[in-house]
Structure formats: structure tokens, C-alpha cells
Amino acid sequence: MVYWTIIFRAIFLYIVILFVFRLMGRREIGELSILDLVVFIMIGEMAVMAIEEHDDPLMHTIVPIIVLVLIQISFAYVSLKSVRFREFIEGKPEIIIRHGEIDEKAMRRQRYNYHDLLLQMREKDIRHIDDIEFAILETSGSLSILQKENKRKNGSFTLPLVLDGAIHYEHLQMINKTEQWLIRELASRGYKDIERISFCSFHDGRFFIDEKDK
């Protein structure tokens, strides 16, 4: 009998949660706001507890779910009417790259690192940072990229030779270059202190160099 109760609760709550998510609107996982994510996690936790605690009345789970849905819908409606409220709840987009220049302060504010940047560039088939005019970190965590009009396409992609002041020797080996070559080339361009470089890459005979907080 206990197993049939658990099965019934699982099926019933599955249908309820499907209905709730449809009611809250269609959004891709990558487009979920912080508010959406919090509500989804809480509803999921309540459903699990309701299935495990099969002696507890289902209404003890259904009522909190309804309350959460009403809060989410109310907040979504107020967000449509008030920009300040929407920014307070969901945050606002942050420009990570502006006119081809990386904004390290913006990246630190969002706790966003170069590995995240390169990952999302590869996902969008952007091969080089200097192909980017603007990169905007959206409130959902996705990266919107506006490319330069004169971007060039080839078969390589961005490999950081210097990242946060540290040389990446494995990437130097991949392009058949040495540490001495890198130090010499940077010095000839006026970059004598590698620790001051936040990001440096090399491709097609060209360097892309960005200094810390500049």
C-alpha cells in the first residue's frame, strides 16, 4: 500500500509541476532568471519531501507551491512595470568587452573569469577576442556578442599565452614558441612587466594584449 501511495504522489506531483512550469511561461534553461531558478529549486525540493513523507497530507505541499507561483507571477508582472524592481531582482546586463577592450572590473563584479569568456566564445563560434566589438553578460548568465565588421575567419582560435599575469607554457608549445620569444615580443611592444597583463593571445602574426584595469 505504501508503494502505491508513493507512486500516486510522484505521478500527481509530476503533473502539478508540469502545469506550474507551463503557467510560469516558456523559458530555456539558460534564460532562467534568479527568481525563476529559486522558485524551481524550492518547488522541486517540496515535491521530493512530499513523496518521501507519504504520511503528510498533499495539501501541505500544494499550498506552498501555489504561494510560490503567485509570488513569481506577481514579481514578473511588477518587473514588467518597473525597471528598478527588475534590476533589483534579476540584476542588469554587464558589458564585459567594450570597443574591443576587456573590462576586468566588470568581470570581477560578476565573478566572471577568462575561462568562462573563452568557453562562451567557442560556443558561439567566435575564434578571437579581437573579433569582438561588444560582449554583454546577460542576467541569465549567457554572453551576447557583437562582432566587428572587419572580423576575419580562419582555422585557429584564441589561446591565452598570458592569463592574469601568468604565462601559459602549454599554449606556447602549441604554437611552437618559447618563453623567451614571448618576453622579447611583449617588451618590444612596451609590456615589460608580464604581471601587469591580464590577457594576451597571438594568432595570424598579431598580438591581442589587455592590461589589468586599463
CORCORWO-V737894 format. One record per residue. BURIAL is I if it has 24 or more other C-alpha atoms within 12 Angstrom, else O. Layout:
# CORCORWO-V737894
burial
BURIAL
BURIAL
This chain:
# CORCORWO-V737894
burial
O
O
O
O
O
O
O
O
I
I
O
O
I
O
O
I
I
O
O
I
I
O
O
I
O
O
O
O
O
O
O
I
I
I
I
I
I
O
I
I
O
O
I
I
O
I
I
O
O
I
I
O
O
I
O
O
O
I
O
O
I
I
O
O
I
I
O
I
I
O
O
I
O
O
I
I
O
O
O
O
O
O
O
O
O
O
O
O
O
I
O
O
O
I
I
I
I
I
O
I
I
I
I
I
O
I
I
O
O
I
O
I
I
I
O
O
I
I
O
I
I
O
O
O
O
I
I
I
I
I
I
I
I
I
I
I
I
I
I
I
I
I
I
I
I
I
I
O
O
O
O
O
O
O
O
O
I
I
I
I
I
I
I
I
O
O
I
I
O
O
I
I
O
O
I
O
O
O
O
O
O
I
I
O
I
I
O
O
O
O
I
O
O
I
O
O
I
I
I
I
I
I
I
O
O
O
I
I
I
I
I
I
O
O
